[in-house]
């Protein structure tokens, strides 16, 4: 098990009904600007690890360019129920554009955005 993910924590985030539909999650870690080196954020990694440890299906998309994001997203979203992304508030417009794209492809997908 991943360090710092305790059995108590997993109990808090466990699926409420083991027979319920298992949602498929997509964590998007976009490249915000060619000026900034792209590294997968630790916080997103922790969230992804916790979701996986609790039995959820999670994919990660870390595109190097926006063209790559726009090319890959429509196919990926065919099997996704929840899209998550986050980062620094100064890149809010990037998040807004991505979330708008997700909703234009399938407005039933739950979107979660966070950061600091």
C-alpha positions as CSV (number, residue, x, y, z in Angstrom):
1,X,0.0,0.0,0.0
2,X,1.1,3.5,-0.7
3,X,2.8,5.3,2.3
4,X,0.5,7.6,4.3
5,X,-2.7,5.9,2.9
6,X,-3.9,4.2,6.1
7,X,-6.7,1.7,6.5
8,X,-8.7,4.3,8.4
9,X,-8.4,6.7,5.4
10,X,-9.5,4.0,3.0
11,X,-12.5,3.3,5.2
12,X,-13.5,6.9,4.9
13,X,-13.4,7.0,1.1
14,X,-14.6,3.4,0.4
15,X,-17.4,2.9,-2.0
16,X,-20.7,3.1,-0.2
17,X,-22.2,0.1,-1.9
18,X,-19.8,-2.6,-3.2
19,X,-22.5,-3.5,-5.9
20,X,-22.8,0.0,-7.2
21,X,-21.5,1.1,-10.5
22,X,-17.7,1.7,-10.3
23,X,-16.9,5.0,-11.8
24,X,-14.0,5.6,-14.1
25,X,-11.8,8.6,-13.3
26,X,-9.4,10.6,-15.5
27,X,-6.8,12.8,-13.9
28,X,-5.5,15.4,-16.4
29,X,-2.2,17.1,-15.7
30,X,-1.8,19.6,-18.5
31,X,1.3,21.4,-19.6
32,X,0.4,25.0,-18.7
33,X,3.0,26.8,-20.8
34,X,6.1,25.9,-22.8
35,X,8.0,28.2,-20.5
36,X,7.5,25.9,-17.5
37,X,8.9,22.4,-17.3
38,X,6.1,19.8,-17.0
39,X,6.2,17.6,-13.9
40,X,3.4,15.5,-12.5
41,X,2.1,17.3,-9.3
42,X,2.6,15.4,-6.1
43,X,-0.9,16.3,-4.8
44,X,-2.5,14.9,-7.9
45,X,-0.4,11.8,-7.5
46,X,-1.6,11.3,-3.9
47,X,-5.3,11.7,-5.0
48,X,-4.8,9.3,-7.8
49,X,-3.1,6.7,-5.5
50,X,-5.8,7.0,-2.9
51,X,-8.6,6.5,-5.4
52,X,-6.8,3.5,-6.9
53,X,-6.1,2.1,-3.4
54,X,-9.9,2.4,-2.7
55,X,-10.7,0.2,-5.7
56,X,-11.5,2.9,-8.2
57,X,-10.4,2.9,-11.8
58,X,-8.1,5.9,-12.5
59,X,-6.3,6.9,-15.7
60,X,-3.8,9.7,-16.0
61,X,-3.4,12.0,-19.0
62,X,-0.3,14.1,-19.1
63,X,-0.2,15.7,-22.6
64,X,2.9,17.6,-23.7
65,X,0.9,19.9,-25.9
66,X,-2.6,21.2,-26.2
67,X,-2.9,19.5,-29.6
68,X,-2.1,16.2,-28.0
69,X,-4.7,16.9,-25.4
70,X,-7.4,17.7,-28.0
71,X,-6.5,14.6,-30.0
72,X,-6.6,12.1,-27.1
73,X,-9.5,13.4,-25.1
74,X,-12.5,12.5,-27.2
75,X,-11.5,8.8,-27.4
76,X,-10.5,8.7,-23.7
77,X,-13.8,10.2,-22.5
78,X,-15.8,7.4,-24.1
79,X,-15.1,5.3,-20.9
80,X,-14.8,8.1,-18.3
81,X,-17.3,9.2,-15.7
82,X,-15.3,11.8,-13.7
83,X,-12.6,14.2,-15.0
84,X,-10.2,15.8,-12.4
85,X,-7.6,18.5,-12.9
86,X,-5.9,21.1,-10.9
87,X,-2.9,23.3,-10.3
88,X,-2.0,26.9,-9.7
89,X,-4.8,29.5,-9.8
90,X,-2.8,31.6,-12.3
91,X,-3.6,28.9,-14.9
92,X,-7.4,29.0,-14.3
93,X,-8.1,29.9,-17.9
94,X,-6.3,26.6,-19.0
95,X,-8.6,24.6,-16.6
96,X,-11.7,26.4,-17.8
97,X,-10.8,25.7,-21.4
98,X,-10.2,22.0,-20.7
99,X,-13.4,21.6,-18.6
100,X,-15.4,23.3,-21.4
101,X,-13.9,20.9,-23.9
102,X,-14.9,17.9,-21.7
103,X,-18.4,19.2,-21.3
104,X,-18.7,19.8,-25.0
105,X,-17.8,16.2,-25.7
106,X,-20.1,14.7,-23.0
107,X,-22.0,16.9,-20.6
108,X,-22.8,14.0,-18.3
109,X,-19.2,13.7,-17.1
110,X,-18.6,15.0,-13.6
111,X,-15.8,17.5,-13.5
112,X,-13.6,18.4,-10.5
113,X,-11.1,21.2,-10.4
114,X,-8.9,22.1,-7.5
115,X,-5.6,23.8,-6.7
116,X,-4.0,26.6,-5.0
